[in-house]
Structure formats: C-alpha cells, structure tokens
C-alpha cells in the first residue's frame, strides 16, 4: 500500500487502480490502469518509489489550495472553553521518485470523486475542495486509501457562545502522517467571534508508529508563505 519501494518490477493495487513499473531496456515504464491509463517513462539508476497520501486538492487539476469540511452537527462552545474532536478528510495518493537529493512527482490519483464549493460570496469568496464529515469524540475507523482523520482542537477565544459548522483550511500547511492502518493530520481552530475563526494545521516532529508523507507542495517547490486561514465569512 503506502511506503518506499524498489523501482524495479513494482506492482500494487489501490482499489480499482493497478500500478506497475516495468524495466524496458535501460529505462522504466510506469503504468497506472483504472478508469484511465497513465504511462510515464523513467530514466533512473538508484531512485526509490514513494507512495503516500497527499494534500487533497490536486484533482482533476490543481485549482485551489483550500479544503472545506462541512460538519454533520454543530460544535457549540462556551466562552473560554476548548474541545478536541476528530473529523475525516478525503485522500489523494501521490507517487514520487526519490534520489539522494531530489524528489520528483510521477502521478496523483484518488479513489474519491472530488467535489468543489465556494466559501463566501461570488465576488470575494474562495473555491475549496469540498468534503462532509461526521464529528467524532474518539478516533474513528477509516479506509486509509480513501480518507484520513484530522485530530482537531477547537478553542473559543470570544466573549460569547460560538457555533462551528464548517471548516476551511489552507492545505499549504497540511502535514500528513500514515501507517498501514491509518492516515492522520493535526489541526486547530481559534474562534474569535460568532462569525470569525482561524484554522491552522499543526506540524508534529514525529508521530509514534507513523511516517510523515512527502508533501506535493514541497516536491513542487512551492514557497509556503502562510500556514493559517482566517474564516471571515461565517462559521
């Protein structure tokens, strides 16, 4: 499933997708078969193949870096209090080539059909990858090829009761950790008023028993200017 592999004679199945890497003379042929066929030619002497979950904003093409999660129920907080819950997010799978100093993207695919939404007004809102999630009080079971978990800390810093029904994250700051059974990220929300909140993904140096995913934005050498997003158009 996920992990680091030798490039030669690699084969794996991800739901309805079948991936293989075949040697063809001095070159390699990467093939993904499923709803469509993707084929790339690779010239490499010592690269490894890395397959891991990545930020879910790349399909069918990279049109946004925002993820909106609509919650199944409101989270209502008294002034000054905080809560810790779990929500789910959609998974995309990244395939990379890794040499000693460089990482190159080979392919991105997903077992989830992407949906998009508009957060805010048509004139100044932002386009988001859209997802609906239950709110869980303990870590839920998931299919790690299709979805991951965000461990979310919500804190009400306002002087009034605040209800939270929707989350918008900037995934430029998203850090994903995985093993054979689970995919997890960590985030927090600071509620500043009944209509304004700030979301942030957290970076953990390590998570016991899990690996840290290669990030698509890192592989693409996208400079990370900001890691948080201020929701000013409603919660």
N, C-alpha and C positions, 0 to 999 in steps of 0.2 A: 504494500500500500504506500504509505509515506516513508521517506528516508533517503539515504545516499546509496547509490548503486554503481557497480561497474558498468561502463557503457556498452561493452561487447555482449551481444546475444541477450539483451534485456527484453523481457516480456512481462506484462502485467495487465490486469483487468480492473477497471474502475466503473462499476455499474454496467452501463451499455457501451462503454468505451473500451477499446483494446489498444494498448500501446506496445510497440516493439521497436527495437533498434537492431539493425542487421548490418554486418560488415559487407561492403561491396568493394573489393579490391583494397585500395589504400584509404577508402572513405567509409563513412557510416551513413545509413539511411534511417532517419527517424520517421515512424509512421503512426498516426492515430486514426483508428477506424471507429465509426459510430454513425451518427446522423450525417456526418460529412467526413471526407477523408482529408487529412492534413499530412503533408510529407515535406521533410526538410533534409538537406544533405549536410553532413557534418564532417569536417576535417580536423582530427584531433589525435594527439599521441598519448595524452595522460589525463584527460578530463574525467571527472566523475559526473554522474547524472543525479541531480537532486530533484525530488518530487515532494512538494509540501503545500499545505493550504496557504492561500494568499488573500490580500485585501479584495473584497467582493464588488469591485467597481470597474471591471475591465471588459465585460461582455455586454452586448455583442461587439462594442468598441468602447474605448476609454472616453466617456463623455462627461464624467463628473468625478470628484473625489469625496462626495458626501454620501453617507449612509443614513437613511431614516428608518427607525424601528417604531412601528405603531404598536402600543401595548394593548393587551386584551382587557385590562382593567386599570383604573387609575391608581396611582400611588399618592396617597394624601399624607402630608407631613405637617406636624405642629411646628411652630417657630422654634428654631434652635436645635431640632432633633435630626437624626440621620437614620437611614435604613440600609441594609445590604440585601440585595436580591440577585437573581440570575435571569438573564434573558438570552434568547437564541439569535444567531445571525447566519446569513447564508454563506456557503463555502464556494470559492473558486479554487481550482487546482493549478499550480504553476509548475512547469517543468524547466529546469535550468541546467546549464553546463557549468561546471566549476573547475577551474585550473588553480594553480597555486596563488595567483594574484587577482584573477578576474572571474566574474560571474556573468553569464550571458543567458538571456531568456530564449527558450526554444518554443514554448507553447503554453497556452492558458485555455482551460476548458472548465465546464461546470455541469453537474447533474441537476442543477436548479435552473428553471427558466427565469431570466431576470425581468423584474418589473421596475418602473421608474415613476417618480412622483415629483410634485413641485411643492417645496416648503416655502410658504409666504405668498405674496401677491405675484401676478404675472409680470409686473413691471420691475420688481426688485427682489423676487424670490430666488431660490437656488434649486436646481434639478438634483434629485437624490436617487440612489438605488433604494428601492422600497422593500420593506420586509415587515411581516406581522409576527408578533411573539406573545406567548403566554408570559406571565410573571411567576417565577418560581422562588420558593423560600429555601430550597436546597438544590444542589447541583443536579440537573435533570439528565436523563439518558438521552443520547443523540446517536444519529448515524454520522460518523465523522467525515464521511465522503460528501455529505450534503449540508451539514450545519455545524456551527460551533456555539460556544457558550461565552457570554460576557458576564463576568462577576462584577456587579455594579454597585458602587456606593453612592447613595443619594443623600445630600445634606441640604437642609433648609436654612439658609442664612438670612431669610427675610424676616420681617416683624409681623408676619401674618401667615395663616394657613395657606399652603400651596399644593395644588394638584398637578401631577405629571402624567400625561397620557401618550406623549410622543417624544422620541429622542432623535436628534440629528448630530452625527459625529463627522468630523473631518478625518478620513482614514489615512491621511498623510502621517498621522502619529500612531497608527494602529500597530501593535505588537501581538503576534500570534504564536502560541505555543502548542505543541502537539505530541501525542504518542499514538500507539496502535488503537487505542480505545476512545480518545477524546481530543478535542480542539478547544482551546480556551484563550480569551483575551481579558484584559482588566480595564475597567473604566470608572469614571466618577462624574457626577453631575452636581454642580452647585446651583441651587435655586436662589435667585437674587430678588425676585418678586413673583407675583402671581402670573406674569407673562414672560419673564426673562430667566434664562438659565444658561450655564456654561458647561459644556461637555468636554472631557479630556480622556484620551487613552493613556494608560499608565505603562511605564517600561520597567519590567522586573529583570534584574540581572540574571536570575535563574528561577526556574520552577521545578521543583523536585519531580524527577521521573519523566521530564518532558524536554523536548528540543525546541529551540526558537526557530521559527520559519525564516527563510530568506524572503525579504520584502521586495515586491516588484518595484516600488519607488526607489529603493536603494539600488537595485540592479539597473534601473533606467537612469540613475544618477540625477534624480530629481532633487533639487535643494529643498530641505524641509524648513520653511520659514516659520510656520506656526503649527502648534500641536493641539490647539483647542478651538472650539467653535461656540460663539455666543448666539443662543436662540433668542432672538428679539421679537419674533412674530408669533408667539404663542407656544404653550407647552402642552 
